[in-house]
């Protein structure tokens, strides 16, 4: 979809609201809580699963729920309520995701693969969730858990290289060489320069 910009958004401590305690709402709530949001989950019934780190509010949605929120997810099983949440958020300048109407959403949740400091995301704009799953599966195999350690070494070596007396071209050449190294080679490089 034109007009979408992929971003990594700092969410630590930001107030977020998920309205709806079904499986999708709980999944979105879990994602936001894991990202460090100060999360409130509003649902008329008990949620289908507990969401660690979320404040649970057993009630129906009302505009007062939006007070102070930076992000909102409309995830009820009622399209009319979701549309009202979207309208209320847009009137207040609050970013909103509507699970049953991506076109009305200010942001979407891509599928994500994390390996330490490496974040890979995939989105087909809802055109093919099956293709998204296939690509994510490929990424998980291609970028295994060793990438977390690899990036730890690369980060340390980059800091050391940038602080060195090498000229700009030499620094860039060294960084390119290091980026192509295996974890074992990076470990040796780190230890060699200690």
Backbone bond lengths (Angstrom), bond angles and torsions (degrees), N, CA, C in turn:
res aa  C-N    CA-C-N  psi(-1)  N-CA   C-N-CA  omega(-1)  CA-C   N-CA-C  phi
1 X - - - 1.451 - - 1.521 108.93 -
2 X 1.297 117.09 129.26 1.459 121.07 177.76 1.518 109.41 -65.48
3 X 1.306 115.77 148.92 1.455 119.79 177.75 1.515 114.41 90.61
4 X 1.326 118.85 5.82 1.470 121.64 176.49 1.524 108.08 -103.35
5 X 1.321 115.48 137.01 1.456 122.56 179.88 1.517 109.21 -120.95
6 X 1.338 118.52 117.17 1.465 119.17 177.49 1.527 110.07 -68.67
7 X 1.309 116.79 127.72 1.463 122.61 -179.21 1.518 109.77 -136.91
8 X 1.322 115.95 153.87 1.460 121.06 164.64 1.516 104.39 -105.79
9 X 1.300 116.18 116.38 1.461 124.00 -169.61 1.525 108.99 -105.31
10 X 1.327 117.54 126.77 1.462 120.66 178.07 1.525 108.94 -73.08
11 X 1.323 115.66 118.57 1.463 120.55 -174.96 1.517 113.35 -113.50
12 X 1.309 117.96 -7.34 1.467 121.78 -176.74 1.526 110.67 -51.52
13 X 1.335 116.43 118.23 1.458 122.24 176.68 1.518 115.75 80.22
14 X 1.322 118.20 -7.03 1.471 119.49 179.33 1.524 109.47 -73.65
15 X 1.313 114.83 142.48 1.464 119.42 -179.73 1.524 109.89 -79.48
16 X 1.325 114.80 128.02 1.459 121.11 179.89 1.521 109.32 -131.66
17 X 1.314 114.25 149.43 1.460 121.85 -178.57 1.520 109.24 -128.04
18 X 1.311 116.31 132.83 1.461 121.79 169.60 1.517 106.26 -118.03
19 X 1.331 115.86 125.20 1.461 121.16 177.57 1.523 107.22 -106.51
20 X 1.330 115.62 114.25 1.457 121.35 -178.76 1.512 110.34 122.77
21 X 1.325 116.07 125.58 1.455 120.93 -176.20 1.510 114.65 -109.10
22 X 1.336 116.80 22.87 1.465 120.07 175.46 1.521 110.58 -77.75
23 X 1.317 116.56 -171.34 1.465 119.92 -175.93 1.522 112.10 -63.31
24 X 1.327 118.50 -41.24 1.468 120.54 179.73 1.524 110.30 -68.28
25 X 1.322 117.09 -45.01 1.467 120.42 178.90 1.518 111.68 -59.55
26 X 1.321 116.61 -43.46 1.477 120.02 179.57 1.519 111.21 -67.00
27 X 1.328 117.33 -37.08 1.469 120.30 177.45 1.529 110.50 -64.24
28 X 1.336 116.82 -43.68 1.474 120.37 177.90 1.527 110.53 -66.03
29 X 1.326 116.41 -39.77 1.468 120.66 178.76 1.524 110.48 -62.33
30 X 1.319 116.33 -43.50 1.466 120.63 179.09 1.531 110.53 -62.06
31 X 1.321 117.02 -42.82 1.468 121.15 178.49 1.521 110.88 -59.77
32 X 1.326 117.04 -45.85 1.469 121.05 -179.06 1.521 111.73 -68.30
33 X 1.328 117.14 -39.80 1.468 120.32 178.87 1.526 110.31 -64.65
34 X 1.332 116.82 -42.65 1.466 120.85 178.83 1.521 111.67 -64.60
35 X 1.334 117.00 -26.46 1.466 121.35 178.36 1.525 111.89 -82.93
36 X 1.328 116.93 -0.25 1.461 120.42 175.29 1.512 115.69 94.31
37 X 1.319 117.84 9.32 1.467 119.94 177.90 1.527 110.46 -67.70
38 X 1.318 115.15 148.70 1.465 121.45 168.23 1.525 104.33 -82.89
39 X 1.311 116.23 98.39 1.455 122.15 -164.64 1.517 113.52 -102.97
40 X 1.333 114.47 136.33 1.457 121.86 171.21 1.523 107.65 -118.70
41 X 1.331 116.00 132.14 1.456 122.35 176.92 1.521 107.58 -112.35
42 X 1.333 115.85 115.69 1.463 121.79 179.42 1.521 108.35 -105.43
43 X 1.325 115.44 124.62 1.454 120.50 179.59 1.527 108.68 -153.03
44 X 1.319 115.60 141.43 1.464 119.88 -179.50 1.526 111.28 -72.36
45 X 1.309 116.94 -28.63 1.465 122.09 179.75 1.523 109.04 -117.22
46 X 1.312 116.21 166.66 1.458 119.14 176.19 1.527 109.42 -57.94
47 X 1.333 117.38 137.92 1.467 119.07 179.08 1.525 110.60 -65.97
48 X 1.333 115.85 157.34 1.462 120.34 -178.48 1.527 111.64 -67.92
49 X 1.314 117.06 -19.55 1.461 120.80 176.44 1.522 109.09 -152.22
50 X 1.324 115.68 155.30 1.462 120.27 176.92 1.525 108.60 -74.15
51 X 1.321 116.31 144.03 1.462 121.56 177.90 1.521 107.72 -118.86
52 X 1.321 116.05 107.93 1.466 121.11 -178.93 1.523 110.12 -59.70
53 X 1.319 115.64 134.75 1.459 120.71 177.08 1.514 114.72 86.28
54 X 1.320 117.73 -2.21 1.466 120.61 -178.95 1.519 110.56 -98.11
55 X 1.323 115.26 143.45 1.458 121.29 169.98 1.522 106.62 -87.82
56 X 1.309 117.01 121.82 1.458 121.81 -177.58 1.517 110.04 -93.67
57 X 1.329 115.82 129.15 1.460 122.02 178.11 1.530 107.26 -123.33
58 X 1.332 116.27 106.82 1.458 120.60 -179.32 1.524 109.76 -84.44
59 X 1.312 115.35 90.56 1.463 120.76 178.92 1.523 108.76 -162.70
60 X 1.311 115.39 171.93 1.454 120.56 173.40 1.521 108.99 -80.44
61 X 1.332 116.14 159.52 1.457 121.30 177.25 1.520 110.69 -66.60
62 X 1.312 115.58 139.78 1.459 123.46 170.80 1.522 107.53 -144.68
63 X 1.324 117.56 155.38 1.464 120.99 -177.36 1.523 112.57 -56.08
64 X 1.321 117.38 -28.00 1.470 120.76 179.69 1.533 111.47 -62.75
65 X 1.317 117.41 -21.55 1.471 121.22 178.34 1.530 111.62 -63.94
66 X 1.329 117.25 -22.87 1.464 121.64 -174.94 1.525 113.43 -81.65
67 X 1.313 117.25 -10.77 1.462 121.34 -175.38 1.531 111.90 -53.87
68 X 1.334 115.95 118.75 1.463 122.57 175.55 1.516 115.68 78.36
69 X 1.311 118.19 3.84 1.462 120.75 -176.46 1.531 111.79 -79.41
70 X 1.341 115.64 142.55 1.461 122.03 175.76 1.530 110.92 -97.49
71 X 1.326 115.73 -33.29 1.465 122.74 -178.62 1.518 109.34 -135.78
72 X 1.320 116.10 143.08 1.465 120.56 178.05 1.527 108.52 -137.16
73 X 1.326 115.25 141.00 1.461 121.53 173.45 1.524 107.65 -119.49
74 X 1.336 115.84 121.96 1.464 122.25 175.66 1.523 107.15 -93.13
75 X 1.339 116.35 106.15 1.468 120.83 -173.35 1.520 112.03 -132.10
76 X 1.323 117.12 34.01 1.463 119.14 177.98 1.527 108.97 -81.15
77 X 1.320 116.31 172.66 1.465 120.24 176.29 1.530 111.16 -94.09
78 X 1.338 116.23 16.25 1.465 122.40 -179.09 1.532 108.75 -120.51
79 X 1.335 116.77 108.71 1.468 121.38 -177.29 1.526 111.86 -58.95
80 X 1.321 117.63 -33.86 1.462 121.02 179.03 1.519 112.16 -66.36
81 X 1.332 116.59 -42.45 1.471 120.62 177.50 1.523 109.51 -65.76
82 X 1.326 117.35 -43.34 1.464 120.13 178.45 1.527 110.97 -59.73
83 X 1.334 116.84 -42.93 1.468 120.54 178.87 1.527 110.80 -63.18
84 X 1.326 117.88 -38.05 1.464 121.45 177.98 1.530 110.40 -65.16
85 X 1.319 116.74 -41.99 1.469 120.96 178.18 1.526 109.74 -60.70
86 X 1.329 116.91 -45.28 1.469 121.15 178.62 1.519 110.00 -59.25
87 X 1.314 117.20 -47.95 1.465 121.80 -179.73 1.527 111.31 -60.38
88 X 1.328 116.54 -45.52 1.468 120.78 -179.70 1.527 111.26 -63.67
89 X 1.322 116.61 -40.81 1.469 120.21 179.79 1.520 111.20 -66.56
90 X 1.309 116.85 -45.55 1.467 120.23 -178.91 1.524 110.71 -62.55
91 X 1.324 117.54 -36.37 1.468 121.00 178.30 1.525 111.68 -65.68
92 X 1.331 116.98 -24.53 1.469 121.81 -178.42 1.528 112.79 -103.35
93 X 1.320 117.48 -0.54 1.459 120.37 -178.84 1.521 113.49 72.92
94 X 1.327 117.14 27.13 1.463 122.22 179.14 1.529 108.28 -96.82
95 X 1.329 116.64 131.90 1.459 120.71 177.18 1.524 109.49 -66.14
96 X 1.336 115.85 133.28 1.465 120.23 -175.07 1.527 111.13 -135.24
97 X 1.327 114.49 143.47 1.457 122.64 172.54 1.518 106.94 -118.16
98 X 1.322 115.75 130.52 1.464 120.97 178.76 1.524 107.55 -114.89
99 X 1.333 116.32 114.36 1.463 120.08 -171.53 1.524 113.41 -65.75
100 X 1.326 118.07 -26.46 1.461 119.51 -178.92 1.525 113.17 -102.38
101 X 1.340 117.25 6.05 1.461 120.92 178.94 1.530 109.67 -150.85
102 X 1.346 117.72 75.57 1.463 120.28 -177.96 1.529 113.41 -56.57
103 X 1.324 117.34 -30.64 1.461 120.69 179.68 1.516 113.15 -64.51
104 X 1.323 117.27 -24.87 1.465 121.37 178.64 1.524 111.65 -89.81
105 X 1.327 116.69 -5.19 1.462 121.39 -174.73 1.523 112.20 -84.16
106 X 1.337 115.25 145.40 1.462 121.02 174.05 1.520 111.09 -82.88
107 X 1.306 117.15 -22.02 1.461 121.91 179.16 1.519 108.71 -149.72
108 X 1.322 114.76 160.28 1.456 120.70 177.76 1.525 108.46 -129.48
109 X 1.303 116.24 164.11 1.459 122.37 178.81 1.529 108.43 -103.24
110 X 1.334 118.13 106.50 1.462 118.64 176.20 1.525 110.02 -76.20
111 X 1.304 116.40 166.82 1.465 120.66 170.37 1.522 106.88 -77.60
112 X 1.330 116.69 140.86 1.462 120.54 -171.70 1.525 110.91 -130.07
113 X 1.332 114.76 140.20 1.460 122.80 170.37 1.522 105.78 -119.43
114 X 1.342 116.84 123.99 1.468 121.39 179.55 1.516 109.84 -116.96
115 X 1.309 113.61 136.48 1.460 122.37 174.77 1.525 106.87 -136.55
116 X 1.315 116.91 86.82 1.465 120.03 -176.00 1.519 109.78 62.61
117 X 1.332 116.32 -122.79 1.464 121.20 179.78 1.527 113.29 -80.53
118 X 1.315 117.77 -3.33 1.460 121.48 179.13 1.523 109.27 -89.90
119 X 1.324 115.93 124.67 1.463 121.60 176.77 1.519 108.39 -124.22
120 X 1.314 116.07 121.61 1.459 122.54 177.51 1.521 107.34 -117.60
121 X 1.329 116.78 130.08 1.463 118.36 179.23 1.520 110.17 -127.32
122 X 1.326 114.40 150.47 1.457 121.76 -177.34 1.519 108.53 -133.18
123 X 1.318 115.31 134.58 1.461 119.94 178.18 1.522 109.14 -147.07
124 X 1.309 116.32 131.90 1.457 120.83 174.54 1.529 110.57 -110.20
125 X 1.336 116.17 17.26 1.474 121.67 179.98 1.526 111.65 57.60
126 X 1.327 116.60 27.93 1.457 120.83 179.35 1.515 114.02 82.92
127 X 1.337 117.37 -2.46 1.464 120.35 -177.61 1.520 112.47 -66.10
128 X 1.346 116.78 -36.51 1.458 119.38 -179.48 1.523 110.92 -155.18
129 X 1.334 117.58 87.63 1.463 119.97 174.93 1.530 112.51 -56.87
130 X 1.324 117.20 -29.92 1.462 120.90 178.73 1.525 110.60 -65.05
131 X 1.323 117.21 -43.36 1.467 120.55 177.06 1.522 110.31 -65.13
132 X 1.327 116.91 -40.73 1.463 120.42 177.44 1.524 110.14 -56.33
133 X 1.326 117.27 -48.21 1.473 121.14 179.78 1.521 111.52 -60.92
134 X 1.323 117.14 -39.86 1.468 120.72 179.85 1.528 110.83 -64.95
135 X 1.322 116.69 -43.08 1.465 120.55 179.73 1.521 110.33 -65.88
136 X 1.326 116.99 -43.37 1.473 120.76 178.52 1.527 110.15 -60.53
137 X 1.314 117.06 -40.90 1.464 120.87 178.04 1.530 110.53 -61.12
138 X 1.322 116.86 -43.44 1.468 121.19 177.21 1.528 110.91 -62.43
139 X 1.320 116.82 -43.12 1.465 120.54 -179.86 1.524 111.33 -63.55
140 X 1.329 117.00 -40.39 1.473 120.39 179.23 1.524 111.31 -61.69
141 X 1.327 116.28 -37.54 1.466 119.28 178.72 1.530 110.91 -74.15
142 X 1.316 116.99 -43.46 1.471 121.36 -176.88 1.525 111.73 -69.07
143 X 1.319 116.96 -41.36 1.467 121.78 -178.02 1.524 108.19 -110.14
144 X 1.330 115.45 81.29 1.461 120.63 -176.00 1.529 110.91 -76.29
145 X 1.324 115.33 -176.46 1.474 121.15 -175.96 1.525 113.14 -62.08
146 X 1.331 117.83 -20.40 1.470 119.80 -179.96 1.530 111.88 -63.12
147 X 1.328 117.24 -20.37 1.463 119.59 179.99 1.525 112.25 -65.96
148 X 1.303 117.92 -26.88 1.470 120.01 176.99 1.521 109.58 -63.44
149 X 1.324 117.17 -48.28 1.467 121.11 179.07 1.526 110.84 -67.66
150 X 1.313 115.66 -40.63 1.471 120.00 178.18 1.530 110.58 -56.40
151 X 1.319 116.26 -45.58 1.467 119.79 179.90 1.525 112.54 -68.70
152 X 1.311 117.22 -31.17 1.468 119.88 175.97 1.523 109.61 -60.90
153 X 1.330 116.19 -47.18 1.471 119.85 177.85 1.525 111.57 -65.74
154 X 1.330 116.98 -44.83 1.466 119.86 -179.41 1.528 111.77 -59.55
155 X 1.308 116.69 -38.97 1.467 120.99 179.48 1.527 110.50 -62.89
156 X 1.333 116.74 -46.74 1.467 121.08 179.88 1.526 111.05 -64.97
157 X 1.338 116.02 -44.61 1.462 119.72 -179.55 1.523 111.54 -66.33
158 X 1.313 117.14 -35.59 1.471 120.65 177.74 1.522 110.36 -63.05
159 X 1.326 116.52 -45.78 1.467 119.88 178.97 1.523 110.29 -59.67
160 X 1.313 115.90 -43.60 1.464 120.26 179.99 1.533 110.54 -65.19
161 X 1.321 117.08 -44.08 1.465 121.04 -179.13 1.520 111.11 -63.64
162 X 1.316 117.23 -44.54 1.471 120.27 -179.11 1.524 112.01 -65.52
163 X 1.329 117.09 -29.05 1.469 121.04 179.28 1.532 112.13 -84.66
164 X 1.327 117.47 -6.45 1.468 121.10 -176.72 1.529 111.31 -75.85
165 X 1.332 115.01 173.32 1.470 120.80 -179.77 1.524 112.21 -89.06
166 X 1.322 117.80 5.43 1.462 120.59 177.73 1.524 110.15 -62.39
167 X 1.346 115.81 151.66 1.468 117.43 176.15 1.533 108.90 -77.33
168 X 1.319 116.04 172.32 1.466 121.81 -173.37 1.531 112.23 -56.41
169 X 1.330 117.49 -45.96 1.466 120.90 -178.67 1.523 111.64 -64.88
170 X 1.330 116.95 -40.42 1.466 120.97 178.67 1.533 110.69 -65.31
171 X 1.318 116.07 -39.83 1.465 119.81 177.70 1.526 110.56 -62.22
172 X 1.331 116.36 -46.18 1.466 120.10 -179.82 1.526 111.18 -62.30
173 X 1.327 116.84 -41.07 1.467 120.82 179.12 1.529 110.35 -63.52
174 X 1.321 116.80 -43.39 1.466 120.14 -179.98 1.533 110.36 -64.27
175 X 1.329 117.10 -42.76 1.466 120.45 -179.99 1.529 111.29 -63.08
176 X 1.339 117.24 -39.24 1.470 120.50 177.78 1.530 110.69 -64.71
177 X 1.326 115.89 -42.69 1.469 120.42 178.93 1.519 110.36 -62.09
178 X 1.312 116.83 -46.01 1.464 120.95 -179.15 1.530 111.59 -63.25
179 X 1.317 117.27 -39.01 1.467 120.56 -178.83 1.527 111.98 -62.87
180 X 1.333 117.08 -24.62 1.463 121.30 -179.74 1.530 112.76 -89.48
181 X 1.331 117.19 -4.04 1.469 121.09 -176.42 1.528 112.03 -79.35
182 X 1.332 114.40 153.67 1.466 120.83 173.63 1.529 108.83 -77.15
183 X 1.311 116.37 171.48 1.466 120.70 178.08 1.525 110.39 -60.06
184 X 1.330 116.96 -44.71 1.468 120.07 -179.98 1.526 111.41 -61.99
185 X 1.327 116.61 -42.24 1.470 120.13 178.57 1.525 110.80 -64.90
186 X 1.312 116.67 -39.39 1.468 120.19 178.61 1.522 111.05 -65.13
187 X 1.323 116.36 -40.66 1.464 119.86 178.57 1.530 109.99 -61.72
188 X 1.328 117.26 -44.96 1.470 121.10 178.31 1.524 110.70 -62.46
189 X 1.322 116.61 -41.79 1.473 121.26 178.96 1.528 109.91 -61.12
190 X 1.319 116.38 -42.76 1.467 121.17 179.66 1.525 110.72 -64.34
191 X 1.329 115.54 -47.53 1.465 120.25 -178.42 1.522 111.66 -67.55
192 X 1.327 116.88 -34.59 1.469 121.86 179.71 1.524 110.88 -61.74
193 X 1.308 116.02 -36.69 1.465 120.23 -175.43 1.522 112.85 -92.71
194 X 1.339 117.32 2.56 1.482 119.91 -179.82 1.510 110.96 -72.42
